[in-house]
């Protein structure tokens, strides 16, 4: 399978997109962790 060689502008675009994506992923991760901490813990004992 042949991979298309990216132009300089495509590489720059991908880099910017990746930086934004990781910020969003970190925010979602923090929100999920907060939700876990805010739930009531019920022991089975």
ZAVEX-891816 format. One record per residue: residue number from 1; residue in one letter; x, y, z of N, C-alpha, C in turn. Coordinates in steps of 0.02 Angstrom, whole numbers. Layout:
BEGIN
pt k->NUM&r->A&n_x->X&n_y->Y&n_z->Z&ca_x->X&ca_y->Y&ca_z->Z&c_x->X&c_y->Y&c_z->Z
...
***
This chain:
BEGIN
pt k->1&r->X&n_x->42&n_y->-59&n_z->0&ca_x->0&ca_y->0&ca_z->0&c_x->45&c_y->62&c_z->0
pt k->2&r->X&n_x->31&n_y->106&n_z->-45&ca_x->73&ca_y->166&ca_z->-52&c_x->48&c_y->221&c_z->-7
pt k->3&r->X&n_x->96&n_y->254&n_z->25&ca_x->79&ca_y->311&ca_z->68&c_x->94&c_y->375&c_z->30
pt k->4&r->X&n_x->47&n_y->421&n_z->34&ca_x->55&ca_y->485&ca_z->0&c_x->106&c_y->527&c_z->39
pt k->5&r->X&n_x->153&n_y->556&n_z->3&ca_x->202&ca_y->601&ca_z->35&c_x->168&c_y->668&c_z->47
pt k->6&r->X&n_x->171&n_y->690&n_z->110&ca_x->137&ca_y->752&ca_z->128&c_x->180&c_y->813&c_z->109
pt k->7&r->X&n_x->145&n_y->866&n_z->89&ca_x->179&ca_y->928&ca_z->75&c_x->195&c_y->963&c_z->141
pt k->8&r->X&n_x->236&n_y->1014&n_z->137&ca_x->256&ca_y->1051&ca_z->197&c_x->194&c_y->1081&c_z->232
pt k->9&r->X&n_x->148&n_y->1109&n_z->193&ca_x->88&ca_y->1140&ca_z->222&c_x->43&c_y->1087&c_z->254
pt k->10&r->X&n_x->40&n_y->1027&n_z->226&ca_x->0&ca_y->973&ca_z->256&c_x->30&c_y->950&c_z->322
pt k->11&r->X&n_x->97&n_y->947&n_z->325&ca_x->130&ca_y->928&ca_z->387&c_x->118&c_y->980&c_z->441
pt k->12&r->X&n_x->122&n_y->1044&n_z->423&ca_x->109&ca_y->1097&ca_z->471&c_x->37&c_y->1093&c_z->496
pt k->13&r->X&n_x->-10&n_y->1082&n_z->450&ca_x->-80&ca_y->1076&ca_z->469&c_x->-90&c_y->1017&c_z->517
pt k->14&r->X&n_x->-60&n_y->960&n_z->502&ca_x->-67&ca_y->901&ca_z->545&c_x->-38&c_y->913&c_z->615
pt k->15&r->X&n_x->18&n_y->950&n_z->618&ca_x->49&ca_y->966&ca_z->682&c_x->3&c_y->1009&c_z->724
pt k->16&r->X&n_x->-26&n_y->1061&n_z->693&ca_x->-72&ca_y->1105&ca_z->729&c_x->-133&c_y->1067&c_z->753
pt k->17&r->X&n_x->-159&n_y->1024&n_z->710&ca_x->-218&ca_y->984&ca_z->727&c_x->-203&c_y->937&c_z->786
pt k->18&r->X&n_x->-144&n_y->906&n_z->784&ca_x->-125&ca_y->859&ca_z->838&c_x->-118&c_y->896&c_z->904
pt k->19&r->X&n_x->-91&n_y->956&n_z->903&ca_x->-84&ca_y->995&ca_z->965&c_x->-152&c_y->1012&c_z->995
pt k->20&r->X&n_x->-199&n_y->1030&n_z->952&ca_x->-266&ca_y->1046&ca_z->977&c_x->-301&c_y->983&c_z->1002
pt k->21&r->X&n_x->-291&n_y->928&n_z->967&ca_x->-323&ca_y->865&ca_z->986&c_x->-300&c_y->842&c_z->1055
pt k->22&r->X&n_x->-235&n_y->848&n_z->1069&ca_x->-209&ca_y->824&ca_z->1133&c_x->-236&c_y->867&c_z->1190
pt k->23&r->X&n_x->-246&n_y->931&n_z->1178&ca_x->-275&ca_y->975&ca_z->1229&c_x->-346&c_y->951&c_z->1246
pt k->24&r->X&n_x->-385&n_y->937&n_z->1195&ca_x->-454&ca_y->913&ca_z->1205&c_x->-454&c_y->846&c_z->1241
pt k->25&r->X&n_x->-409&n_y->801&n_z->1222&ca_x->-406&ca_y->736&ca_z->1254&c_x->-389&c_y->742&c_z->1328
pt k->26&r->X&n_x->-343&n_y->788&n_z->1345&ca_x->-326&ca_y->798&ca_z->1415&c_x->-385&c_y->826&c_z->1454
pt k->27&r->X&n_x->-421&n_y->872&n_z->1424&ca_x->-480&ca_y->900&ca_z->1458&c_x->-532&c_y->845&c_z->1471
pt k->28&r->X&n_x->-545&n_y->804&n_z->1421&ca_x->-594&ca_y->750&ca_z->1429&c_x->-571&c_y->701&c_z->1483
pt k->29&r->X&n_x->-507&n_y->686&n_z->1485&ca_x->-480&ca_y->641&ca_z->1535&c_x->-491&c_y->669&c_z->1605
pt k->30&r->X&n_x->-477&n_y->734&n_z->1614&ca_x->-487&ca_y->766&ca_z->1679&c_x->-560&c_y->765&c_z->1700
pt k->31&r->X&n_x->-604&n_y->776&n_z->1652&ca_x->-676&ca_y->775&ca_z->1667&c_x->-698&c_y->706&c_z->1689
pt k->32&r->X&n_x->-672&n_y->654&n_z->1657&ca_x->-690&ca_y->585&ca_z->1676&c_x->-664&c_y->569&c_z->1746
pt k->33&r->X&n_x->-603&n_y->590&n_z->1761&ca_x->-575&ca_y->578&ca_z->1828&c_x->-616&c_y->614&c_z->1881
pt k->34&r->X&n_x->-636&n_y->674&n_z->1867&ca_x->-676&ca_y->712&ca_z->1915&c_x->-743&c_y->678&c_z->1927
pt k->35&r->X&n_x->-774&n_y->652&n_z->1875&ca_x->-838&ca_y->617&ca_z->1882&c_x->-830&c_y->556&c_z->1927
pt k->36&r->X&n_x->-775&n_y->519&n_z->1920&ca_x->-763&ca_y->461&ca_z->1962&c_x->-756&c_y->482&c_z->2035
pt k->37&r->X&n_x->-720&n_y->537&n_z->2047&ca_x->-710&ca_y->560&ca_z->2115&c_x->-774&c_y->588&c_z->2146
pt k->38&r->X&n_x->-820&n_y->612&n_z->2105&ca_x->-881&ca_y->642&ca_z->2132&c_x->-935&c_y->590&c_z->2147
pt k->39&r->X&n_x->-928&n_y->529&n_z->2121&ca_x->-976&ca_y->477&ca_z->2135&c_x->-968&c_y->450&c_z->2207
pt k->40&r->X&n_x->-1023&n_y->425&n_z->2234&ca_x->-1021&ca_y->396&ca_z->2301&c_x->-993&c_y->325&c_z->2296
pt k->41&r->X&n_x->-947&n_y->309&n_z->2340&ca_x->-918&ca_y->242&ca_z->2341&c_x->-961&c_y->197&c_z->2385
pt k->42&r->X&n_x->-982&n_y->141&n_z->2357&ca_x->-1022&ca_y->93&ca_z->2394&c_x->-984&c_y->28&c_z->2401
pt k->43&r->X&n_x->-967&n_y->12&n_z->2461&ca_x->-930&ca_y->-49&ca_z->2474&c_x->-977&c_y->-109&c_z->2473
pt k->44&r->X&n_x->-952&n_y->-167&n_z->2454&ca_x->-993&ca_y->-227&ca_z->2453&c_x->-992&c_y->-263&c_z->2521
pt k->45&r->X&n_x->-955&n_y->-237&n_z->2568&ca_x->-950&ca_y->-269&ca_z->2635&c_x->-1011&c_y->-257&c_z->2676
***
